Amino acid sequence: MSTEELTAQLPAPKPLSPRECALFLDLDGTLAPIAARPQDVRPDPRRTSIVERLVEALGGRVAVVTGRTLADADRILEGRVPAVAAVHGLVRRDGAGVLHEHPPHPRLQEAAEALRDFARRDSGLIVEDKGLSVALHFRLARSVADAARARARKIAVETGLALQDGDMVEELRTPGPTKADSVRAFMAEAPFRGATPIFLGDDATDEDGFAAARALGGAGILVGGPRPTRARFRLPGVEGTLSWLESAL
């Protein structure tokens, strides 16, 4: 039996227990559908209501852990989640509102310019500068996907930036804290300390978050189709995530 077939057999998670759990939620592909362009993901009344009520029900033990910038996460969630780890963990706003930010890599802007130069070959390529990382999106330029991946890998080697693989995106990020580090940092602080961590995410960038949650006595929940994963449970997609979260409220 293949790994994908085994993953397909992962059970759905049990109903959420607000008194015991701490929730760590990816954004794109988990709380919000993936869009062709990052800027096309907008606030949604149902999603905003769910996260707002979750923060209250769990006593603040809800954190969004995303590759997006902090400003973008706040825009999409309408500022309803105080605790956010952004840019894959390089920026973290803790439950008390204190901001922790890793300094940018000195060659980041050089890498950004190299990606912009590459992006001139196809109008569907999008370069997103996040301040501490730069992402090359090729969902609208699938014919050059292999070339985009190769170019990002080459720039990473040349500059010393970390390469972050994603769903139709390659991201060059400042080496530093990860999503796993963010989970561990939140869990060492109030109000998360002592709770059982549950991490929901959809792609390879969330795997270290699954591992961190499991190491701390919790579990990962894969959102979407079957694939190799460290998660112990699976939900079918964004709608499944929202329905599962909503059922606890």
C-alpha positions, -999 to 999 in steps of 0.1 A, spaced: 0 0 0 14 34 -10 20 63 15 -8 82 -2 -32 53 3 -22 51 40 -27 88 44 -61 86 29 -70 63 57 -61 88 84 -92 93 106 -110 125 111 -101 143 144 -124 139 174 -145 169 183 -124 197 196 -122 201 234 -119 239 241 -110 234 277 -79 213 270 -65 224 236 -44 250 221 -50 256 183 -24 265 158 -39 273 124 -23 277 90 -41 302 68 -40 295 30 -54 261 22 -66 256 58 -88 285 69 -90 301 35 -91 287 -1 -59 291 -20 -62 318 -47 -43 322 -79 -29 355 -66 -21 360 -29 -39 394 -28 -72 377 -40 -78 361 -5 -101 384 13 -119 385 47 -149 363 50 -177 369 76 -181 332 85 -143 327 89 -139 359 110 -168 349 133 -153 314 138 -118 325 147 -132 353 170 -154 328 189 -126 303 191 -102 328 207 -129 335 233 -138 298 238 -102 287 242 -92 316 265 -69 330 239 -51 297 231 -54 302 193 -25 312 171 -24 316 133 9 302 120 13 313 83 37 321 56 19 354 50 31 387 65 16 398 98 -3 427 81 -18 403 55 -29 378 82 -45 406 101 -62 419 69 -77 385 60 -88 377 96 -98 413 104 -75 414 134 -95 389 154 -65 367 164 -40 384 187 -13 356 185 2 352 150 34 337 137 40 352 102 65 346 74 69 310 85 79 320 120 103 349 113 78 373 128 58 364 159 32 384 178 27 367 211 -6 365 231 3 397 250 8 416 217 46 417 220 63 415 186 93 393 180 110 398 146 141 382 132 165 405 113 165 402 75 193 384 56 217 409 40 213 394 6 175 392 6 170 422 -17 196 408 -42 175 376 -43 143 396 -48 158 414 -77 170 381 -93 135 367 -90 119 399 -105 143 395 -134 133 359 -139 96 369 -136 98 391 -166 97 360 -189 60 353 -181 32 377 -171 17 349 -149 47 349 -125 43 369 -93 70 380 -70 59 387 -35 83 406 -12 75 399 25 103 419 40 121 388 55 115 366 25 106 368 -11 83 344 -29 79 334 -65 44 323 -73 38 303 -106 2 291 -102 -7 313 -132 25 302 -152 26 264 -148 45 260 -181 76 275 -164 71 258 -131 102 236 -134 123 266 -145 110 287 -116 119 260 -91 154 256 -106 160 294 -105 149 296 -69 172 267 -59 201 284 -77 195 317 -60 193 300 -26 226 284 -31 242 316 -42 229 338 -14 226 315 16 189 321 19 167 292 30 145 276 3 109 271 13 89 248 -10 52 255 -12 21 248 -34 30 264 -67 54 287 -50 91 288 -41 101 311 -13 136 324 -3 136 332 34 159 346 59 173 316 79 158 317 114 128 306 134 103 281 118 67 272 123 79 245 147 99 271 167 68 293 168 46 265 182 73 258 209 75 295 218 38 299 221 35 268 242 61 281 267 40 312 273 6 321 288 -21 314 279 -9 284 259 13 268 285 -1 234 298 -26 229 270 -26 202 243 -14 216 210 -33 208 178 -18 221 145 -39 223 113 -22 228 80 -23 217 44 11 215 28 48 207 33 55 240 50 33 228 79 50 195 85 74 208 111 44 223 129 28 189 130 60 174 144 63 201 171 27 196 182 32 159 184 64 162 204 45 184 229 18 158 234 -6 169 208 -12 162 171 -12 175 136 -43 176 113 -37 175 76 -62 195 56 -68 184 20 -59 154 -1 -37 125 10 1 128 8 31 118 30 26 136 63 35 136 100 -2 144 108 -23 119 127 -57 131 114 -71 145 82 -99 168 72 -110 170 35 -104 207 29 -111 243 40 -149 237 44 -141 206 65 -118 227 87 -143 254 92 -171 229 100 -149 210 125 -139 242 143 -175 255 142 -188 223 158 -169 232 190 -186 265 194 
